[in-house]
Amino acid sequence: MSGVWLPCGDYHQDYSQDQGWWQSNFIKGKMMLLLAIVFLGIPLLASEYWVGVSTMIGYTAMGALGVQLLIGYTGLITLGHAAFLAVGAYTSTLLVLQFPWPKLLINWGLAYPISIIVAAVVAGFWSVLFGLPSAKVKGFYLILTTMAAQFITVDFVITQYVSKIGGRGQAFSLPPGTIKIGPSIIDTEVERYYLMAVLLSLMVIIMANLFRSRVGRAWVAIRDNDIAAAALGINIVWYKLLAFFVAGFLGGIAGAFWVSNTAALSPEHFPWFWSLWLVGVILIGGVGSIHGAIFGSIFMVVIMELLQMAVIPLSEYYPQLLIKFAYIKESAFGLAIVAFLIYEPNGLAYRWWQIKNYFNLWPFSY
């Protein structure tokens, strides 16, 4: 009888099963439903406005993934990640507008897709340049180093030199039809949304597979105790620089995507506040979790949109509210971080983990 009646549950016999994508058919079904909602439900059923909001959520999550890798998985605090998004955006823009592409590649719509890959690699190596001090310093001193990356990259190199290439002043104009993938011109909210969904899905797959590998385990070991990790034979410097490269690579993809979402690119799109915003996103979503970057992005973008929707009717009676909305937004951002640090320090991802466990263990969830 023991061969017929077995205890309930999912049992794994090796490490590959334990780390598999699909732990059960139920989980596989949930993922298929989620992908159906992302790729079919939102673009087909939501209004153009909310499709645009969803695109902004995805862009925020794309930027936050690199921050999550550095802070959440490697323990390297960064406050200048917007610089690497800027490098990706400007590299992609310069390649699309300035590089003498063969006419065949232009006709096939491959210039922009190739520029995304090149932008990611350039941003990755630029990130490594500012990650070099992590071999000697950490904590507060590393924070100052990453802040220097923001100011040197955006406020000096891009503003004073890169943005003036071609005599365009401070902004690069992107004429309609510039962003093209194959036969399709990316010029509508739905097309930009689909581009974001594909890129974000690929980035999540890359990160999830890295964290299941030896590289991901080395990053977590460095985060938990770098001295113990070194004693176990982990090359601390190599893995830290690799973390900076991958984070910059992901940031470069996010920046290159942003090019498709704007008619003119300028340094104002990548202020230092955006770096702080991305750190706040993972604090609210949950540090050390891919879900945290996504949940934090959803929370912050939707809250700010709802706040704006509440301010607009009130502006008829108090016109100053619209003028001061930027300050209201920053105040709401600060209050949200304080509230989560006090009442939900583990972030939304931890709460989601608790809900899943409750559901999976019901009716014996205690």
C-alpha positions as CSV (number, residue, x, y, z in Angstrom):
1,M,0.0,0.0,0.0
2,S,2.9,2.4,0.6
3,G,3.6,2.4,-3.1
4,V,0.1,3.5,-3.9
5,W,-0.8,6.0,-1.1
6,L,1.8,8.7,-0.7
7,P,1.9,11.8,1.5
8,C,0.6,14.9,-0.2
9,G,3.0,17.6,-1.4
10,D,5.7,18.2,-3.9
11,Y,9.0,16.3,-3.2
12,H,12.3,17.0,-5.0
13,Q,15.0,14.5,-5.5
14,D,17.8,16.7,-6.7
15,Y,18.9,20.4,-6.7
16,S,17.7,21.0,-10.3
17,Q,14.2,20.1,-9.3
18,D,14.3,22.2,-6.2
19,Q,15.4,25.2,-8.3
20,G,13.1,24.5,-11.3
21,W,10.9,27.2,-12.9
22,W,7.7,25.2,-12.5
23,Q,7.5,23.7,-9.0
24,S,4.0,22.3,-9.8
25,N,1.3,22.4,-12.5
26,F,-0.6,24.8,-10.3
27,I,2.3,27.3,-10.3
28,K,2.7,26.8,-14.1
29,G,-0.9,27.6,-14.5
30,K,-0.6,30.8,-12.4
31,M,2.3,32.0,-14.5
32,M,0.5,31.4,-17.7
33,L,-2.5,33.4,-16.4
34,L,-0.2,36.2,-15.4
35,L,1.5,36.3,-18.8
36,A,-2.0,36.3,-20.4
37,I,-3.0,39.3,-18.3
38,V,0.3,41.2,-19.1
39,F,0.4,40.5,-22.8
40,L,-3.3,40.4,-23.6
41,G,-5.5,41.7,-20.8
42,I,-3.9,45.1,-20.1
43,P,-3.3,46.3,-23.7
44,L,-6.6,45.0,-25.0
45,L,-8.9,45.9,-22.1
46,A,-7.3,49.0,-20.5
47,S,-7.7,52.5,-21.7
48,E,-4.8,54.3,-23.4
49,Y,-4.2,56.3,-20.3
50,W,-3.8,53.2,-18.1
51,V,-1.7,51.4,-20.8
52,G,0.7,54.4,-20.5
53,V,0.7,54.1,-16.7
54,S,1.5,50.4,-17.1
55,T,4.4,51.2,-19.4
56,M,5.7,53.6,-16.7
57,I,5.4,50.9,-14.1
58,G,7.4,48.6,-16.3
59,Y,10.1,51.2,-17.0
60,T,10.4,51.8,-13.2
61,A,10.7,48.1,-12.6
62,M,13.4,47.8,-15.3
63,G,15.4,50.5,-13.6
64,A,14.8,49.1,-10.1
65,L,16.0,45.6,-11.0
66,G,19.6,46.7,-11.2
67,V,19.3,48.5,-7.9
68,Q,17.8,45.4,-6.4
69,L,20.7,43.3,-7.6
70,L,23.3,45.7,-6.1
71,I,21.5,46.4,-2.8
72,G,19.2,43.5,-2.2
73,Y,21.4,40.6,-3.5
74,T,25.0,41.8,-3.2
75,G,24.8,44.3,-0.3
76,L,26.3,47.2,-2.4
77,I,24.4,50.4,-1.7
78,T,24.0,52.6,-4.7
79,L,22.6,56.1,-5.0
80,G,23.5,56.9,-8.6
81,H,21.8,54.2,-10.7
82,A,20.1,56.8,-12.9
83,A,23.5,57.5,-14.4
84,F,23.6,54.1,-16.0
85,L,20.1,54.5,-17.4
86,A,21.3,57.8,-18.9
87,V,24.3,56.1,-20.5
88,G,22.1,53.5,-22.1
89,A,19.6,56.1,-23.3
90,Y,22.2,58.3,-24.9
91,T,24.2,55.4,-26.4
92,S,21.1,54.1,-28.1
93,T,20.0,57.6,-29.3
94,L,23.5,58.4,-30.7
95,L,23.6,55.0,-32.5
96,V,20.1,55.5,-34.0
97,L,20.6,59.1,-35.0
98,Q,24.4,59.4,-35.7
99,F,25.8,56.0,-36.7
100,P,26.1,55.3,-40.4
101,W,24.0,52.1,-40.5
102,P,24.0,50.0,-43.7
103,K,20.8,50.7,-45.6
104,L,19.8,47.0,-45.3
105,L,19.8,47.1,-41.5
106,I,17.7,50.3,-41.6
107,N,15.2,48.8,-44.0
108,W,14.9,45.7,-41.8
109,G,14.4,47.8,-38.7
110,L,17.4,46.4,-36.8
111,A,19.2,49.7,-35.9
112,Y,17.2,50.3,-32.7
113,P,17.3,46.6,-31.5
114,I,21.1,46.5,-32.0
115,S,21.5,49.9,-30.3
116,I,19.7,48.4,-27.2
117,I,22.3,45.6,-26.9
118,V,25.2,48.0,-27.4
119,A,23.7,50.5,-24.9
120,A,23.4,47.8,-22.3
121,V,27.1,46.7,-22.8
122,V,28.4,50.3,-22.7
123,A,26.3,51.1,-19.5
124,G,27.6,47.8,-18.0
125,F,31.2,48.8,-18.5
126,W,30.6,52.3,-17.3
127,S,29.0,50.9,-14.2
128,V,32.1,48.8,-13.6
129,L,34.3,51.9,-13.8
130,F,32.5,53.3,-10.8
131,G,32.3,49.9,-9.1
132,L,36.1,49.7,-8.9
133,P,36.2,51.5,-5.5
134,S,34.0,48.7,-4.1
135,A,37.1,46.5,-4.0
136,K,38.5,48.8,-1.2
137,V,35.5,50.6,0.3
138,K,31.9,49.8,1.3
139,G,29.0,51.3,3.2
140,F,29.0,55.1,3.5
141,Y,32.1,55.5,1.2
142,L,30.6,53.4,-1.5
143,I,27.4,55.5,-1.3
144,L,29.6,58.6,-2.1
145,T,31.2,56.8,-5.0
146,T,27.9,55.9,-6.6
147,M,26.7,59.5,-6.0
148,A,29.8,60.7,-7.8
149,A,28.8,58.4,-10.8
150,Q,25.5,60.3,-11.0
151,F,27.0,63.8,-10.9
152,I,30.0,63.0,-13.1
153,T,28.0,61.1,-15.7
154,V,24.8,63.2,-16.0
155,D,25.7,66.7,-14.8
156,F,29.2,66.8,-16.4
157,V,29.8,64.3,-19.2
158,I,26.3,64.1,-20.7
159,T,25.2,67.7,-20.0
160,Q,28.4,69.4,-21.1
161,Y,29.6,67.2,-23.9
162,V,27.4,64.3,-25.1
163,S,24.1,66.3,-25.3
164,K,25.8,68.9,-27.6
165,I,26.9,66.4,-30.2
166,G,25.6,67.5,-33.6
167,G,24.9,71.1,-32.4
168,R,21.5,70.2,-30.9
169,G,21.9,72.1,-27.7
170,Q,20.7,70.2,-24.6
171,A,18.2,67.8,-26.2
172,F,18.2,65.1,-28.9
173,S,15.0,65.3,-31.0
174,L,13.6,61.9,-32.0
175,P,11.5,62.4,-35.1
176,P,8.5,60.2,-35.7
177,G,9.5,56.9,-37.2
178,T,13.0,56.9,-35.6
179,I,12.3,54.0,-33.3
180,K,11.6,51.0,-35.5
181,I,11.7,47.3,-34.8
182,G,11.4,45.2,-38.0
183,P,8.5,46.5,-40.0
184,S,6.8,48.2,-37.0
185,I,7.3,51.8,-35.9
186,I,7.0,52.1,-32.2
187,D,4.9,55.2,-31.9
188,T,1.7,54.3,-30.0
189,E,1.1,53.5,-26.3
190,V,0.2,49.9,-27.0
191,E,3.4,49.3,-29.0
192,R,5.5,50.9,-26.4
193,Y,3.8,48.8,-23.8
194,Y,4.5,45.6,-25.7
195,L,8.1,46.5,-26.1
196,M,8.4,47.2,-22.3
197,A,6.6,43.9,-21.5
198,V,9.1,41.9,-23.7
199,L,12.2,43.6,-22.3
200,L,11.0,43.4,-18.7
201,S,10.2,39.7,-19.1
202,L,13.7,39.1,-20.6
203,M,15.3,41.0,-17.7
204,V,13.4,39.1,-15.1
205,I,14.4,35.8,-16.7
206,I,18.1,36.8,-16.8
207,M,18.0,37.9,-13.1
208,A,16.1,34.8,-12.0
209,N,18.5,32.5,-13.7
210,L,21.5,34.3,-12.4
211,F,20.2,34.1,-8.8
212,R,19.8,30.3,-9.2
213,S,23.4,29.9,-10.4
214,R,26.7,29.9,-8.7
215,V,27.1,33.6,-9.4
216,G,23.8,34.4,-7.6
217,R,24.9,32.3,-4.6
218,A,28.2,34.1,-4.5
219,W,26.4,37.5,-4.5
220,V,24.2,36.5,-1.6
221,A,27.2,35.2,0.3
222,I,29.0,38.5,-0.2
223,R,25.9,40.3,1.0
224,D,25.6,38.2,4.2
225,N,29.2,38.2,5.2
226,D,32.0,39.1,2.7
227,I,34.8,38.0,5.0
228,A,33.2,34.5,5.3
229,A,32.7,34.4,1.6
230,A,36.3,35.2,0.9
231,A,37.3,32.5,3.4
232,L,35.2,30.0,1.3
233,G,37.2,30.9,-1.8
234,I,34.9,33.4,-3.4
235,N,36.7,36.1,-5.4
236,I,35.1,39.1,-3.8
237,V,36.4,41.8,-6.1
238,W,35.4,39.8,-9.3
239,Y,31.9,39.1,-8.1
240,K,31.3,42.7,-7.0
241,L,32.5,44.1,-10.3
242,L,30.3,41.5,-12.1
243,A,27.3,42.7,-10.0
244,F,28.0,46.3,-11.1
245,F,28.3,45.2,-14.8
246,V,25.0,43.3,-14.7
247,A,23.3,46.1,-12.9
248,G,24.6,48.6,-15.4
249,F,23.6,46.3,-18.2
250,L,20.0,46.1,-17.0
251,G,20.0,49.9,-16.5
252,G,21.3,50.4,-20.0
253,I,18.3,48.3,-21.4
254,A,15.9,50.4,-19.3
255,G,17.5,53.7,-20.6
256,A,17.4,52.5,-24.2
257,F,13.7,51.6,-23.8
258,W,13.0,55.1,-22.5
259,V,14.2,56.5,-25.9
260,S,11.0,55.0,-27.4
261,N,8.8,56.8,-24.9
262,T,10.0,60.3,-25.5
263,A,10.1,62.8,-28.4
264,A,13.2,64.5,-27.1
265,L,15.9,63.2,-24.8
266,S,17.6,65.5,-22.3
267,P,19.7,65.1,-19.1
268,E,16.6,66.3,-17.2
269,H,15.1,62.8,-17.7
270,F,17.8,61.3,-15.3
271,P,18.0,63.5,-12.2
272,W,19.5,62.4,-9.0
273,F,16.0,62.1,-7.5
274,W,15.4,59.3,-10.0
275,S,18.2,57.4,-8.4
276,L,16.7,57.9,-4.9
277,W,13.3,57.0,-6.3
278,L,14.6,53.6,-7.5
279,V,16.1,52.9,-4.1
280,G,12.7,53.8,-2.5
281,V,10.9,51.5,-4.9
282,I,12.9,48.4,-3.7
283,L,12.5,49.5,0.0
284,I,8.8,49.6,-0.4
285,G,8.6,46.5,-2.6
286,G,11.0,44.4,-0.6
287,V,14.8,44.2,-0.5
288,G,16.3,41.0,-1.9
289,S,13.4,40.0,-4.1
290,I,12.6,40.3,-7.8
291,H,9.0,40.6,-6.9
292,G,10.0,43.5,-4.7
293,A,11.1,45.6,-7.7
294,I,7.8,44.9,-9.5
295,F,5.5,45.4,-6.5
296,G,7.3,48.6,-5.5
297,S,7.0,50.0,-9.0
298,I,3.3,49.2,-9.1
299,F,2.7,50.8,-5.7
300,M,4.7,54.0,-6.3
301,V,3.5,54.7,-9.9
302,V,-0.2,54.0,-9.1
303,I,-0.1,56.0,-5.9
304,M,1.4,59.0,-7.6
305,E,-1.2,58.7,-10.5
306,L,-4.0,58.6,-8.0
307,L,-2.6,61.5,-6.1
308,Q,-2.4,63.5,-9.3
309,M,-6.0,62.5,-10.1
310,A,-7.1,63.8,-6.7
311,V,-5.1,67.1,-7.1
312,I,-6.5,68.1,-10.5
313,P,-10.2,68.6,-9.3
314,L,-9.0,70.4,-6.2
315,S,-6.9,72.7,-8.3
316,E,-10.1,74.4,-9.5
317,Y,-10.4,75.8,-6.0
318,Y,-6.7,75.9,-5.1
319,P,-4.7,76.6,-8.3
320,Q,-1.4,76.5,-6.3
321,L,-1.8,72.7,-5.9
322,L,-0.8,72.0,-9.5
323,I,2.1,74.4,-9.3
324,K,3.3,72.7,-6.2
325,F,2.5,69.1,-7.2
326,A,6.2,68.2,-7.6
327,Y,6.7,69.0,-3.9
328,I,3.5,67.1,-3.0
329,K,4.9,64.1,-4.9
330,E,8.2,64.2,-3.2
331,S,6.5,64.5,0.2
332,A,4.3,61.5,-0.6
333,F,7.4,59.6,-1.6
334,G,9.1,60.4,1.7
335,L,6.0,59.5,3.8
336,A,5.6,56.2,1.9
337,I,9.1,55.2,2.7
338,V,8.8,56.2,6.4
339,A,5.5,54.3,6.7
340,F,6.9,51.2,5.2
341,L,10.1,51.2,7.3
342,I,7.9,51.5,10.4
343,Y,4.9,49.3,9.6
344,E,6.1,47.0,6.8
345,P,9.9,46.9,6.9
346,N,10.2,43.7,4.8
347,G,8.2,45.3,2.0
348,L,5.3,44.2,-0.2
349,A,7.1,41.1,-1.4
350,Y,7.2,39.7,2.1
351,R,3.5,40.3,2.6
352,W,2.8,38.6,-0.8
353,W,4.9,35.6,0.4
354,Q,2.8,35.4,3.5
355,I,-0.4,35.5,1.5
356,K,0.8,32.7,-0.8
357,N,1.8,30.5,2.2
358,Y,-1.6,31.1,3.8
359,F,-3.4,30.1,0.6
360,N,-1.1,27.0,0.0
361,L,-1.5,25.8,3.6
362,W,-5.2,26.5,4.0
363,P,-7.1,25.3,6.0
364,F,-4.1,24.5,8.2
365,S,-2.3,27.8,7.7
366,Y,-1.5,28.2,11.4
